[in-house]
């Protein structure tokens, strides 16, 4: 099976790092390894990634995979948005509102033609 979007990794002419990514068959059963292109990475960020990868004993590519896996596969906390909003403002206290009674059914709006 041919590669899709195959390319090489290297530096762009403007000093920013660029990588072309490919999708290659992983196994004959039809599964694929998906790759990702990230362009215009400044040299400082690339250097930090290289140092971080070396510190963890990995290639830069493996380090990026690890970072993405860590960030994107975080388990959801038990607290969802509504609970977090409630907890954030719970210290303010509550306000009792006098809601008007609804004695008539909702009206169908009339819109200008």
Protein Blocks (a to p, Z undefined) as FASTA:
>chain_A
ZZehiacddddfkopacdddddddfbfnopacdddddehiafklmmmmmmmmmmnopafk
lmmmmmmmmmmmcccdfbdfklmmmmmmmmnopcdddddddfbdcddddddZZ
